[in-house]
Amino acid sequence: MVQLPPFASLRAFESAARHLSFRRAAEELSVTASAISHQIKQLEKFLGVQLFRRLGRGIVITGHGQEYLPDIRDALNRIGLATSRLRNTSGNRGLTIFVLGLFAARWLIPRISSFQDLHPEIEVRLVTSTTPVDFRYVEADMAISFGRGDWSGTHSDLIMEETFFPVCSPQLIADHGPIERPKDLTCCKLIHNIQHPNEWQLWYEAAGVHDIETESYLKLDTLALALQAAVEGLGVAIGRQPLVAEDLEYGRLVAPLDIEASTGDAYYLVYPLGRAKKPTLVAFRQWMLREASKTKTKLQRIV
């Protein structure tokens, strides 16, 4: 019998070759970058050839790696497809969904119990991911992705468009007084999200206000922190829908102005073209679109 290398090392090699990054391969496979490096070295020792050259913090695939990659990728694809076919015909009622962590925490998790009440027979598995899902290489039924809905080989259902606008705590309004015009915000402490450094300027432009000072009172490196700071009354932050839907609905935050700006991006429910009729997927898709529609209706009344 032909001796085979460890399966984990083959997955690590394929992912690292696709991303040209041990770090991104580690994120995809939910391990550490050092584990990926160790698995690659183990595979290189088994094969007796070098698959990658390490260049500082980056990697370059060698000629041996390029020669090896197509066959390994094809073999992994075949294993994945065979596994999916067997699971689908064996009565498995599981549903694996890759989802952005912040969307899961702030929108999906607060609502998922209603899906479980409707379909207690379906086991939902949520896996957080920061990159677009390539269904050829991951075991997932669908994904909730952010972008323009143009991922090849997939069908994309629009969930909700992203808009952004100022939000603050009700207590800040009570202490500060009403905010009725965009220029009223100049008297407030502005909270900036470092990941979106120009969002205040873009919102003011959408509001028709130009050449206005948007000096930051507090800079935070994530949207979650910026929103929490606003809830605590530290200032006014930019909220992004649908990620602030729960905060607005339950009064933790208010939107003092009814002016929204759009990023042009949106959240989509994404799944491979060949799986559109899978019963568990159909059930989740129907529930998801219904919940999104209810959120839109609520937001129209609030914002």
Residue, then its C-alpha position, 0 to 999 in steps of 0.5 A: m500500500v502506498q504510504l500517505p502523508p497526514f491529511a492535516s498537512l495536505r489541508a494546510f499545504e493547499s490552504a497556504a498555497r491558495h492564500l500564500s500565507f500561513r496566517r490566513a491558512a491558520e484562520e481558515l482552518s481554525v489553528t495557529a500559524s505555527a501549527i500550519s508551519h509545523q504541518i508544512k515542515q512535516l509534509e516537506k520532510f515526508l516528501g523530501v522536497q521544499l514546498f515553500r520558500r520563507l521570505g521574511r514574513g511572507i512565503v513563495i511556493t516553489g516549483h515542487g509545490q506548484e507541481y504538487l498542488p493541482d493533484i492535492r487540490d483535486a483530491l481534497n475536492r473529491i473527498g469533500l464532494a463524496t463526503s457531502r453526497l454521503r451526508n446528504t443521503s444519510g438523513n443528516r439534518g445539520l446545517t453549517i453556516f459560515v458567518l461574519g463574527l460581528f453580524a453573528a453576535r449583533w444580529l443573528i444570535p439574538r434571533i436564531s432561537s426563533f428558527q430553532d423553535l420552528h425547526p428543532e430537527i435541524e442542527v445549526r452550526l455557526v462558524t465565524s469567518t473574516t474572509p469570503v467562503d470558497f465552497r470548494y474548500v470548506e464544509a459549509d452549506m451556506a455563508i452570510s457574506f458582506g460585499r456586492g453579491d458577485w461571488s462566482g459559482t454561487h447564488s446570493d440572496l440580499i439580506m440587508e443593505e448597509t447604511f450608517f448614521p450617528v447614534c448615541s445614548p438617550q441619556l446623552i440627548a437628555d443631558h445635551g439637548p435635542i440634536e436637530r441638524p447635522k451641525d448640532l453634532t459639532c458640540c458633541k464628542l465624536i467617537h471614531n472607528i479606526q477601521h473606518p477612518n472617513e465615516w464621519q466625513l462621508w456621513y456629513e457629505a451625504a447630509g449635504v454639509h461640507d467643510i466641517e470639523t470632525e475632530s475625534y474625541l475618542k478613537l477605537d479600533t472596532l465597531a463593537l467598541a465604538l457602539q459600546a462607548a456610545v451606549e455608555g454615553l461617552g459620545v456620538a458614534i457612527g452606527r451601521q445597519p443592521l448591526v445596531a438594530e437591537d440597540l435601537e429597538y431596545g432603546r440602548l441607542v437612539a438615532p437623533l437624525d434621520i439622515e443615512a448614508s450608504t456604503g454600497d455594500a450589503y449582507y447576502l445569504v450565499y450558497p452553491l448553485g447546486r445546493a439550492k433545493k436542500p431542505t435544510l437550506v430552503a428552511f433557513r433561507q425562508w426564515m432568514l429573509r423573513e427576519a430580515s424583512k421584519t428588521k427593515t420594517k422596524l428600522q423604518r419606524i425607528v430611524 
